[in-house]
Structures are given as C-alpha cells and as structure tokens.
C-alpha cells in the first residue's frame, strides 16, 4: 500500500530526474558550441592584430622572416608557412599530443592567410580547449547541486503543504477508524474550510446516523425477540418433559416427542446465543479481571475429558503462562467455543492440540479438507456441510475477540485445522 502523497509526488520526482539527466548532455553541447564560437572570434582577432602589427612595423623582409621564425619557435599555438596561393579559412577541433603539456590535449584551430610586406603566409593559430571540460564539469556539478536542492525543497514544501491541507482528511480517517456501531453514537468529524472535505464529512455524518439507526433496530429486534421467546420455549420444553414421562405412549410417539425435544433444545441454544451476542454488542460485560489462560484451559479440558474419550480423540497441549485482562465469562465462552469447534470437526481417532505462548493461542485438530473460510465467522453460516451446527459459536468467538481488540484467524495446513487467537 502506498500513501496518497507519495502517489502524487512520485511522478514529479521522476519528471525532475529525467529533466536533470537530459540537461547534462544539452549543457555540454551548448557550452562546447559557445566555447568554439568564442575561440573562433578570438583567433580572428589575433589574426587581424598580428597582420596589422607586423605590417605597421615596416620592417625589411629579412627582419620579418627572422621575427616569424622566432614566433614560430617560441610562441605556443602559432605556426607560419609561406603560401603560394590564398586558401579558404578553416576552423576545426583537433586532439593531439602536446609536447609542452606532455599529454594528449584538445585544441581549437584556425588556418588562415595573412600578408606581410606583400608576402603571403599560411598561419595556424591553436588554443588549448582542456579548460572546456573542467568548465563543463563545474557547471554540471553546480547544476546538479541546485537541481537536488530545488527538488529537496520542493518535496519538503509539498509535504508540509499537503499535510496541512490534508490534515482534516486524516482526522476524519482517524475518527472512522475509532467509530464503532456498538458505541451507539456518531463520531465528531473535524471542521474544514475545504469544500470537498466538508461535503465528505456531511455525507459520512448522514451515513453513520443511518447505520446507527439500522443497527439499533436490528439489535432491539434480536434482543426483544430472543427475550420474548424464552418463556414460550421454557413452557414447550416443560410440556415435552411431562409427555416424555408418560407411560401411555408407544415407541413411535416417543420418537416423535424425542425429535421435538431435540429441536426445542437446539432452538433454546440458538436463542441463548443470540441473547449473548446482543449483550456483547451492548457492552454489558464490562467487568474485567486478570485471568490466567492456562488455568482456565486446565478446567475446560477436565470437563471435556469424557468427550475426548468417547470420540477416541487424542488430546495434547503445550501451554505456557499468559495473563490477559478480560471478562471471566467471555473468556471462558471464547475458549469453550473454540474447543467445541475443534472436537466437532475432528474425526474418530483424530487428535486435538492446544498451543499457548506469550502472544498466541492456537487450537489444532485433525481434518480432511479446509473449511469454508468465508463462512467461518458469519452468523448461521455453515463452515462445512458435513457437520451441522447453529453457526453461532465461531461468530460469538469472533465478536469477543473484536470486543478486546484481539485477532482470530483460521488456516488449514498439514492435514490440520488451526484456529489462532493473537492477543
């Protein structure tokens, strides 16, 4: 996942780097062109000065020849040769070994003609261009420095400005993270001068109010229906108990009554679980204690010993010591539901194991195929068609974990179902 600010900043940074990379050869070409043009102008100026000064001295031909010979030998960058006929001027760049610098150097050259005392001379004027590379490198380094400085300042200012502009959005997001339907009230969203954020907050306010109203209606219906069903269910169950004790019933009638009795027991369990869910959602289990999970597990496994034995299930545990603050009843319900779930989905002769460390509690049991993960923690949803149930046990476990901010997840690995609670 990437942050919104990074999404908008990344193309700008990439574009700036591309411009920087492209600008380096462009700088080189432009500076090189400027240097060559300036050196060419400088060479022509030298040619004009040289021709005028040699002519203005009004020396005899022998003295002019001696002076040219001296200049040709001692003046770097000059070469004189007599010419028979005039030739066009020529400007070019040459790389050659320089005896004075004792290294290969780059030169800008002008080949031109001058007349001194009526004599035509072919003159070669050279200027070392080695300083051009150093100039280009210096300019490139300074350019890169200011590009980086500009980019860093742009990134810094963009982040400062963006954080200030987007602050109401982040406050709204934090409010939504903290919002819980079971809290029964909407979150107070921040006031913003930005029209889009104001519209967003108004829409979220309406959405939260509608969700809370729908949630309250649903909870009230579930709680009221479950509460109202308790009495008629208890009456039906007591009447069935009386009929089952009657001696005037034949075998088929007894079977019908037993089926009805089992069905009413199942409805009673569902009703109790729905009431429990409603109470958890209403935060009616506020009392908390520091409870030892290992001690509570020891009590539960003792109660399940008969079920392990009757199902031929091998039970083992690796339990450390961990204390968690929670409601004793809710923690017992969580552990019981997970243990019941492990026993329910374990075939005869299989194994159930519990592993507890400082951070996680894992219930593992033998299985042939993975459960339907999308249905595991949904109410009245079946995780496997092979095992019937109300579909509320894991939903209650999930609701308890949500209540305390714990994480519960499932995986199927190595022929075992694993339900893990991370504290």
N, C-alpha and C positions, 0 to 999 in steps of 0.2 A: 504494500500500500504506500502511496506517495501523497504528500501533503499538497494542498491546493496551491500554496505559494510557490512550491518547488515546480509545479506544473507550469505556471506562468513565467517563472524566472528561467527555466532551463532553455527554452528556445532563444531568449535574448542573449544568454551567455554563449550558446553555440554560435549564434549570428556574429557576436562580437569577436569570438576567436577566429571565425572564418575571415572576417574583415582584417583582423590582425595578420593572419597568415598570408593573405593575398597582398596586403600592403607592403610587405617586406621586399618581394621582387620588384614591385612597382616603384618603391623608393629607390632601389638600386638602379633601375633603368633611367628614372628621371634624373637622379643625381649624376649618374655617369654621362648622360646627354648634356646636362648643364656644364659639367667639367670640360667635356670635349669642346663644346662651343666656346667656352671662355678661354681655353688654351689656344684654340684656333685664332681667336681675336688677338690674344696676346702675341702669338707667333707673327701675325701680320704686322702688328705694331712694332715688334722687334725688327722685322724686315725693313719697314719704312725708315725707322731710326737709323738702322745700320747703313742703308743705302745713302741717306741724306748726309750722315756724318762723314762717311768715307769720301763722298763727293765734295762736301764743304771744306775738307782739309786741303784740297787742291795739291795733292802730293804727286810726284812723278810715278810712273808706272812701276819702277823698281821698288820704290818705298811702299807703294800699295801692295805689291806682291809680298814683300817681307812682312808687312803687317798682317795680311791674310794668313800667311804661313804660321805666324805666331799665334793668331787667334785660333787657327785650325788645331794647333797642338795643345794649347793651354786652356782654352775656353770650353768647358763641358757643354755638350749639346749643340755644337756648331761643326759644320763640315762644308768646305768650299772646294769647288772644282770648276775648271774652265769649261764653258759650253760653246758648242759650235753654232747651235740654233736655239731659239727660245722654245720652251716646252710648257704645257699647261701646268698650273699649280696642282699639287697633290697633297691631301691630308689623310693620314691613316694612323692606326694604333699598332704598335709593334712590341713584342716581348722578346728580349734578347739578353745575353749575358753582359753585365756592366762591369768593366774592369775596375772602375773606381769604387763601386759598392761591393765588388767581388760576389755578385749574386745575380740571378736572373731577375730583371726588372721590366716593368711595363712603361712604354714611352708613347707620347703623342707627338707625331711628326708632321712637319710641313716641308715639302720640297718645292722650292720656288726659284725664280731668277732675279738677279739684280745687275745693274750696270754701274761700273765704276771706271771713270775715265774712258768711257766708250767700250770697255771690255765686258763681255757677258760672262757672268759667274752663276753656276748652279749651287744654291745654298740649301743645306739640310739643317733645319732647326728642330731640336728634340727637347722635350720636357718630361722628366720622370713623373709618372702618374701613380706611384706607390701610395701617395698620401690619399688618393681617392678611396682605396679600400678601407683605410683607417677611418676616413670621414664617414663612409657609408656605415661601417660597423658602429661608430659612435652615435650616429643619428638613429640607426636601427635600435641600439640599446636604449637610448633615451626615449624613442617612440614606444618601445615595448614597455618600458617602465611606466610611462604616463598612461598607456593603454590599460595596464594592470591596475594602476592607481585609480583610473576612471572607472574601470569595471568593479573594483572592490568598493569604491564609494557608491556606485550605482546599486550594487547588491545590498549594501548596508542601508542606504536610504530607502530603497524599495521595500526591504523587510521592515524597517521601522515604520514607514508609512502604511504598508499593508497590514502590519499587526495592529496599528492604531485604527485603521479603517475597518478591519475585520474583527476587532475586539467584541462588538455586540454579537456577532455571529458565534464566536467561541463561547461567550457567556450563555447564549441560547442553547448551544450544543451541550454545555455542561449541565444546564437546567434539565434538558431532555434526558440526559444520562441518569440524573438523580430522580426523575419522575417515576412514580410507581402508582399503578391503578389502586392497589390496596391501601395507599395512603389516604385516598378519599378527597384530595384537593389538588387543584392545578398548581403548577409552578409559576412563580412571578418572573416573567421574562424581562430582560433589560430594555430600557427605552433607548431608541436610536434615532438620530437625525437623518439617517439614510432611508430613502423611501422604500427600497426593496426589502431591507431588514424589518422595517415597520410592518409592511404587508405580510412578511413571513411570520412575524410574531403574532399578528392578529389572526392569521389562518391557524397557527398552532394553538392559540388560545381556544378558538372555536372547536378544533379537533379534540383537544384534551377535555373540554367540557362535555362534548358529545360522547366521548369514550367513557368518561366517568359516569355519566348518566346511564349509559347502556350497561356498564359493569355493575353499578349498584342495583339496577333492576334484575340483572341476571343472578347476582348473589342473593338478593332478597327472595327471589323466586325459589332458588335452590334451597336456601335455609328454611324458608317457610314451608315448602313442600316436604322437605325431609322431616321437619319438626312435626308437621301435621300427620305424617304417615306413621310416626312412632306408635301412637295409641292404637289405630286400627290394626297395625301389624302385630302388636302385642296381643290384642284380642283374638285375632285369627290364629296366632300361634298357640294361645292357651286353649282355644276350642279344639284345635287339632290334637293337642296333648290329651285332652279328655277323650276324644274319639279313638285315639290310638290305645287308650287303656280299656276300651270297651271289649268285652269278650264275645259280643254277638256278631262281629264282623268276620267274613270269610277271608281267605287268602288274597283274592283279587282285590277286595275292598281295602284290605290292609296295605297292599302295594300301591294303590291309588293314593291313599292317605299319606303313605311314606314319601311318595313323589311330591305331593303337595307340600309336605312338611319341609323337604329339602329345598324346594323352590322358595318357600317363605323365608327360610333361613338365609338363602342367598340374597333375597330382596332386603332382608334386615341388615345384612353385612354391607350391601351397597348403600343403604340409607345411612348407616353409621359412618361409612367412609365419606359420603357427601357432606354430612354434618361436620366431620373432622376437617375436610378441605375448606369448608366455609369458615370454620373457626381459625384455621391457619391463615387464611386470606384476610380475616378481620383482625389479625394480630392479637388473638385472645390468649396466646401462650407467652406472655411477657416475662414470666418468672425464669431466671437463668441461674444456673449453678455451674461450678467447675466439676466436670464429670470425667471419670476415667473410662475410656472406651474399652480398654482391656477387661476391666472388672465387669462392665455391662455385657460384654461378649461372653464372658465365662458363665454368667447367669443364663443367657439365652441358649447357649449350646447345651447346657444341662437340661433345659426344658425340651430341646429338640432331640435329645438322645434317643428317645423311643422312635421318632420318625426316621432317624438315620438307620436304626437297627431294622425296622420293619421294611424299609426300602432297599436294604442291602447297600447303603451308601457309606463310603469310606470318608471320614471327616478328619481333616488335619488343619493345623493353624500355626502361623508364625507371627506371634503378636508381641509387639513392643509396648512401651508405655507412652501414652499421649493423653493430655488433659485438654478438653475443649469446653468453652463456655456455651451452654445451651440449655434449653428446657429439658428436664429429665424425660418427660413423657414423649416429646417429639423425637429426641434422640433414640429412645427405645423403639418407637414406631419405625423410624428410619432403618435401624439395624434389623428389626424383625422382618420388615417387608423385603429387604434385600436377601435375608437368609431364606425366607419362604420362597422367594423367586428362584434362588439357587436350587433349593430342594425340588421345586416344581418342575424345573427344566432338566433335571438330572435323571438319566435312565437307570434302571435297576443295575446294581453292581458298579455304578459310576462313583465319582469322587467329588467332594466339595472341600474347598480350602479357603482359608481367610488369611490375608497377609496385611499386617499393620506396621507402619513405620511412623516417623515423625511428621510426615506430610500427607500420606495417602492411606486409605483403607480399601482393600480390593477383595471382592468375593468372586471366586472362580469355581466353575463347575463344568463337568463333562457335558459335551454337546455334539450332535451330529452335523448340524448346519447352523449358520448365523441367523439371528433373529432379525425381524424387520425393524431396522433402526428408526425409520420414520414414524413408526407406531409405538415405540417403546414407552415414551413418557406422555403420550396422549391419553386423555380420559376415555374409557370404554373402547379403546382400540386393542386389538389382539396382536401380540408380538409374534405369535406362532399359531397356526391353525390346529396344531396337534395338541395344544394344551388350552383348555377353556378356563377363563377367569373373568373377573369383573372389569379388568383393565384399569383399576384404580390404585393398585399397590405401588407401582412404579411412578404413577402420576403424583401420589402423595409423597413418595421419597424425593421426587424432583422438586415439589413445592417446598418441602422442608429445607432442602439444600439452597433453594432460591432465598428462602427466609433469612438464612445465616450467611449468604454470600459464598457458599461452597460450590464446587463444580462436580457434577456427576456425569460420567460418560461410559460408553459401552464399546467393547471391541471383541471380535472372535478371532482367536489365534491359537494355533497348535491343537485344535480339537477341543478348546475350552472357551466358555463364555466368561468374560471378565467385566464386572461392574466395579468401577473405581470412583471413590469419593475423595476429592482433593480438598484439604482443609486450608 
